[in-house]
Amino acid sequence: MNGTPQNQIIIAGAGIAGLAAALAFASRGFSVQVFERAPQLEEVGAGIQLSPNATRILGRLGVLPALLETAVRPSAVLLRDGRTLAELARVPLGEAAERRWNAPYLALHRADLQGALLSRVNETSGIRLVTGAAVTGLAQSSAGVVVTIAGEAGRSEAGGLLLVGADGVRSAVRAHFSRSRQSRYSGEVAWRTTLPSDSPAGRALVEITSADAVTAFLHSGFHLIAYPVRGGAAINLAAFTPARGFAETWSGQADVAPLRRAMRSTAPVLSRLADEAGPWTAWPVHTVDRRPPWTFPGVALIGDAAHAMTPFAAQGAAMAVEDAWTLAANVAAAPDNLAKALAAWEAARRPRVEKVARRGAFNRFAWHASGPVALARNLVLKTRPPEKLAADLDWLYGWEPSEL
């Protein structure tokens, strides 16, 4: 190999973070190579919420028009008591969200987001996506980084200015720098399924809440999120419960007994979902220690590879998109001083990611509260008007990346 291309970015992973990073770097004139270990990109996962801080950037990347074809613009986020179904609070979204935060709040299927990103990548010159190819080694050089790729044709090398580790919670790039920095099971399991809106269970849900809203049903030690996807044709369900014995498991269909127990004392229309809405996929929630560095000479970790967090603020995808855009902006602003660019990016991102993680931890505490704490929570929520609840989210949804 003769030298290291100075305008080339190498990305490990073609998930949301990796594809968003590819588009962000390509939009700034970089040549991008994306290596994905899976032999093909498949439609996996379930529903996802994209708040305005994410859709604002996706609009800049040219992805938003495709998302709007299938996404739902929820009218509100509703918090309801899981036992009585009483409405506790309402955060206005829809047109109100777009007026307030200048970007839409969307609910959609994760596969639709993946597909929109991939379509945009495929039509963008300067991006090369290789599947069935894993980054298995790397070496820093005076000009950047050289990575070893293991693929169907054997081993090869690729060189570039920067390697972006966007390979998820079980990041191989992160493991290169610290074998001990592995993901950790949080003790929570996300139970996910989608069901047709016109199914018996779907119609029963629509009867107890708004068909076009994101609804969180709160209960001691458990909460359930329901919202429409695929243009309203389906309802995404995500239930969260504590569970033991999932630390070494990744995902798959599992015995719903823990979910059934958690929902036992909820309203009948909810408790029946454990058996009527399946099959459920159990996703153990893993996190990554955010304290160690996210950047190294010629390398940056983004998204879950850097800071996988619990999903209770619904910001995992949004943080990945923010990471991708801001990293590309920082590198483009100082390509001749990459170390300075990476240090500035990490220093700017850490406080925001930490604040989002704290919000998620607070949500989990409040939503799973019981006894006097739950009573106090309900009282506080009922006394706060929707406008004030929306204003409390200005720091999160109204965030815009600074222009460098």
C-alpha positions in Angstrom: 0.0 0.0 0.0 1.4 3.4 -1.0 0.6 6.0 1.6 -2.6 6.8 3.4 -5.4 8.8 1.6 -5.7 12.1 3.5 -9.3 12.7 2.6 -10.6 9.2 3.3 -12.7 8.2 6.2 -13.1 4.5 7.3 -16.2 3.5 9.2 -16.7 0.2 11.0 -20.4 -0.6 11.1 -23.4 0.2 8.9 -26.1 0.8 11.4 -27.7 4.1 12.1 -24.5 5.7 13.5 -22.3 4.4 10.7 -24.6 5.3 7.8 -25.3 8.8 9.3 -21.5 9.3 9.7 -20.9 8.3 6.1 -23.4 10.8 4.8 -22.1 13.5 7.1 -18.5 13.1 6.0 -19.4 12.7 2.3 -21.3 16.0 2.5 -18.1 17.7 3.5 -16.1 16.3 0.6 -14.5 13.3 2.2 -14.2 9.9 0.6 -15.8 7.3 2.8 -15.5 3.5 3.1 -18.0 1.7 5.3 -17.3 -1.9 6.4 -20.1 -4.0 7.9 -19.5 -7.4 9.4 -22.9 -8.7 8.5 -23.2 -10.3 5.0 -26.2 -8.2 4.3 -28.2 -5.4 5.9 -31.4 -6.8 7.1 -34.6 -5.1 8.4 -34.2 -5.7 12.1 -35.6 -4.2 15.3 -38.9 -2.6 16.0 -40.2 0.9 16.5 -38.1 4.0 17.1 -38.8 7.5 18.1 -36.9 10.4 16.4 -37.1 13.7 18.3 -36.5 17.1 16.6 -32.8 17.1 17.5 -32.3 14.1 15.3 -34.8 14.9 12.5 -33.2 18.3 12.1 -29.9 16.7 11.2 -31.5 13.9 9.1 -33.0 16.8 7.1 -29.6 18.2 6.5 -28.4 14.7 5.4 -31.2 14.5 2.8 -32.9 11.5 4.6 -36.0 13.2 6.0 -38.2 13.2 2.9 -38.0 9.4 2.6 -38.8 9.0 6.3 -41.9 11.1 6.0 -43.4 8.7 3.6 -44.0 6.0 6.3 -43.4 7.8 9.6 -46.2 9.0 11.9 -46.1 12.5 13.4 -47.5 11.8 16.9 -49.8 14.4 18.3 -48.5 14.1 21.8 -46.6 12.1 24.3 -49.1 10.9 26.9 -48.3 9.5 30.4 -50.9 7.2 31.8 -51.3 5.3 35.0 -50.9 1.6 34.1 -53.5 0.5 36.7 -56.3 3.1 36.2 -55.4 4.3 32.7 -55.9 7.9 33.9 -54.0 10.5 32.0 -51.2 12.0 34.1 -49.5 14.3 31.7 -49.5 15.4 28.0 -46.6 16.8 26.0 -47.9 18.4 22.8 -46.1 17.2 19.6 -47.3 17.3 16.0 -47.5 20.8 14.6 -46.8 22.3 18.0 -43.5 20.4 18.1 -42.5 21.7 14.7 -43.4 25.3 15.6 -41.5 25.1 18.9 -38.4 23.1 17.8 -38.4 23.7 14.0 -38.3 20.0 13.1 -40.8 17.1 13.4 -41.1 14.5 16.0 -41.5 11.1 14.3 -42.5 7.6 15.2 -41.4 4.9 12.7 -40.1 1.4 12.3 -36.4 1.1 12.7 -36.1 -0.7 9.4 -37.6 2.3 7.6 -34.9 4.5 9.1 -32.2 2.0 8.1 -33.6 1.8 4.6 -33.8 5.5 4.2 -30.2 6.0 5.3 -29.0 3.1 3.1 -30.9 4.5 0.1 -29.3 7.9 0.6 -25.8 6.3 1.0 -26.3 4.3 -2.2 -27.1 7.4 -4.2 -24.3 9.5 -2.7 -21.0 9.6 -4.7 -17.9 9.2 -2.6 -19.3 6.4 -0.3 -18.4 2.8 -0.7 -20.2 0.2 1.4 -18.8 -3.3 1.8 -20.8 -5.9 3.6 -19.5 -9.2 5.0 -16.3 -7.4 5.9 -15.1 -6.9 9.5 -12.5 -4.5 10.8 -10.2 -6.9 12.7 -7.1 -4.8 13.3 -5.8 -1.3 13.1 -2.5 0.5 13.3 -1.9 4.2 13.7 0.5 5.9 11.3 1.9 9.3 11.0 -0.6 10.1 8.3 -3.7 8.5 9.9 -4.7 4.9 10.4 -4.5 1.6 8.6 -7.1 -1.1 9.2 -7.2 -4.8 8.5 -10.3 -6.1 6.9 -11.5 -9.7 7.0 -13.9 -10.5 4.3 -15.1 -13.3 1.9 -12.1 -12.7 -0.3 -9.6 -12.9 2.6 -7.7 -10.2 4.4 -7.0 -6.8 3.0 -6.0 -3.3 4.2 -7.5 0.1 4.0 -6.0 3.4 5.0 -7.5 6.7 5.8 -7.3 9.9 7.9 -9.7 8.5 10.5 -11.4 5.3 11.6 -14.9 5.8 13.0 -16.0 3.0 15.3 -19.7 2.9 14.7 -20.0 -0.9 15.4 -22.4 -0.8 18.3 -22.6 -1.9 21.9 -20.3 -4.8 21.2 -17.8 -2.7 19.3 -14.7 -4.5 18.0 -13.0 -1.1 17.6 -13.5 -0.2 21.2 -12.2 -3.7 22.2 -9.0 -3.0 20.4 -8.2 -0.3 23.0 -9.6 -2.0 26.0 -10.6 -5.7 26.2 -12.1 -5.1 29.6 -14.4 -2.4 28.4 -17.2 -4.6 27.4 -20.9 -3.9 27.4 -22.7 -4.6 30.7 -26.2 -6.0 31.2 -28.3 -3.3 32.9 -30.7 -5.6 34.6 -33.5 -4.4 32.4 -35.1 -6.3 29.5 -37.0 -4.6 26.7 -39.8 -6.7 25.4 -40.7 -5.6 21.9 -43.4 -6.5 19.4 -45.5 -4.9 16.7 -49.2 -5.7 16.1 -51.6 -4.6 13.4 -53.7 -1.6 14.4 -56.8 -3.4 13.2 -56.1 -6.6 15.3 -58.2 -7.2 18.4 -55.3 -6.2 20.7 -54.6 -3.2 18.5 -58.2 -2.0 18.5 -58.3 -2.4 22.3 -55.3 -0.2 22.7 -56.6 2.5 20.4 -59.8 2.6 22.5 -57.9 3.5 25.7 -55.5 6.1 24.3 -55.1 8.4 21.3 -54.4 6.4 18.1 -51.8 9.0 16.9 -50.0 9.5 20.2 -46.9 8.0 22.0 -48.3 6.6 25.2 -46.3 5.5 28.2 -48.2 3.4 30.7 -46.5 3.7 34.1 -46.5 1.1 36.8 -44.4 -0.1 39.7 -41.3 -1.7 38.4 -42.6 -1.7 34.8 -43.6 0.6 32.0 -45.0 0.1 28.5 -44.6 2.4 25.5 -47.1 2.2 22.6 -47.1 4.3 19.4 -48.1 3.9 15.8 -45.7 3.1 13.0 -45.9 2.3 9.3 -48.3 5.2 8.6 -50.5 4.0 11.5 -51.0 0.5 10.1 -49.2 -1.0 13.1 -48.6 -0.3 16.7 -45.1 -0.7 18.2 -45.0 -1.9 21.8 -41.9 -1.8 24.1 -42.3 -3.0 27.7 -39.4 -2.7 30.2 -39.0 -5.0 33.2 -36.2 -6.0 35.5 -35.1 -9.6 34.9 -32.3 -11.9 35.9 -30.5 -14.4 33.7 -30.3 -12.3 30.6 -26.7 -11.0 30.9 -25.2 -13.5 28.4 -28.2 -13.4 26.1 -28.5 -11.0 23.2 -32.0 -11.2 21.8 -34.7 -13.6 20.8 -38.1 -15.0 21.6 -38.3 -15.8 25.3 -40.7 -17.1 27.9 -43.0 -14.1 28.6 -43.5 -15.2 32.3 -41.5 -12.2 33.6 -43.5 -9.8 31.5 -46.8 -11.5 32.5 -45.8 -11.1 36.2 -44.8 -7.5 35.8 -48.2 -6.7 34.1 -50.3 -8.7 36.5 -51.8 -5.8 38.4 -52.1 -3.4 35.5 -55.5 -2.6 33.8 -56.9 -5.8 32.2 -56.5 -4.4 28.7 -52.8 -4.1 29.3 -52.2 -7.3 31.3 -53.8 -9.3 28.4 -51.2 -8.0 26.0 -48.5 -10.3 27.5 -50.3 -13.2 25.9 -52.3 -11.6 23.1 -49.8 -9.2 21.5 -46.9 -11.6 20.9 -44.7 -13.1 19.9 -42.4 -10.8 22.0 -38.7 -10.4 21.4 -36.7 -10.0 24.6 -33.8 -7.5 24.2 -31.5 -7.3 27.3 -30.6 -3.7 27.7 -26.8 -3.3 27.7 -24.8 -0.2 28.5 -21.2 0.9 28.0 -19.1 2.7 30.5 -19.0 6.3 29.2 -16.0 7.4 31.3 -13.1 6.0 29.2 -12.0 8.0 26.1 -14.0 8.0 23.0 -11.1 9.1 20.8 -7.6 7.9 20.2 -4.9 8.8 17.6 -6.8 8.4 14.3 -9.8 6.8 15.8 -13.2 8.0 17.2 -16.1 6.0 18.7 -19.6 7.1 18.1 -23.1 6.0 19.2 -23.5 2.9 21.2 -19.8 2.0 20.7 -18.9 5.0 22.8 -21.8 5.5 25.2 -24.6 3.0 24.9 -27.2 4.0 27.5 -30.6 2.8 28.7 -33.5 3.7 26.3 -35.6 5.6 28.9 -35.1 9.0 27.2 -35.7 7.6 23.7 -32.4 9.2 22.6 -30.1 6.3 21.5 -30.5 6.9 17.8 -30.6 10.7 18.2 -27.3 10.7 20.1 -25.7 8.5 17.3 -27.0 11.0 14.6 -25.7 14.0 16.6 -22.3 12.2 17.1 -22.0 11.6 13.4 -22.8 15.1 12.3 -20.7 16.9 14.9 -17.7 14.6 14.4 -17.7 15.2 10.7 -18.0 18.9 11.3 -15.0 19.0 13.7 -12.8 16.9 11.5 -13.7 19.0 8.4 -12.8 22.2 10.3 -9.3 21.0 11.2 -8.2 18.1 9.0 -4.6 19.0 9.3 -4.8 18.8 13.1 -6.8 15.7 13.7 -5.8 15.3 17.3 -7.1 18.8 18.1 -10.3 18.2 16.2 -11.1 14.9 18.0 -10.3 16.4 21.4 -12.6 19.3 20.7 -15.4 17.0 19.5 -15.2 14.7 22.6 -15.0 17.7 25.0 -18.2 19.2 23.4 -20.1 15.9 23.2 -19.5 14.6 26.7 -21.6 17.1 28.7 -24.6 16.6 26.4 -24.5 12.9 26.4 -24.2 12.8 30.2 -27.2 15.1 30.5 -29.2 12.9 28.3 -28.2 9.8 30.3 -29.2 11.5 33.5 -32.6 12.3 32.0 -33.0 8.6 31.1 -32.1 7.5 34.6 -34.6 10.0 36.0 -37.4 8.8 33.7 -36.8 5.2 34.8 -37.0 6.2 38.5 -40.1 8.2 38.0 -41.9 5.8 35.7 -41.2 2.8 37.9 -42.1 4.5 41.2 -44.4 3.0 43.7 -46.2 4.0 46.9 -45.8 7.6 48.1 -43.2 8.4 45.4 -45.7 7.4 42.7 -48.4 9.5 44.4 -46.1 12.5 44.5 -45.1 11.9 40.9 -48.8 11.8 39.8 -49.6 15.0 41.7 -46.6 16.9 40.2 -47.4 15.8 36.7 -51.1 16.7 37.0 -50.2 20.3 38.1 -47.8 21.0 35.2 -49.5 22.3 32.1 -48.5 20.8 28.7 -46.7 24.0 27.7 -44.4 23.8 30.7 -43.7 20.1 30.1 -42.7 21.0 26.5 -40.5 23.8 27.7 -38.7 21.4 30.0 -37.5 19.6 26.8 -36.2 22.6 25.0 -32.6 21.8 26.0 -33.0 18.3 24.4 -35.3 18.7 21.4 -34.3 22.3 20.5 -30.5 21.5 20.4 -28.8 22.5 17.2 -25.1 21.7 16.3 -22.9 24.8 16.3 -21.4 25.8 12.9 -17.6 25.4 13.0 
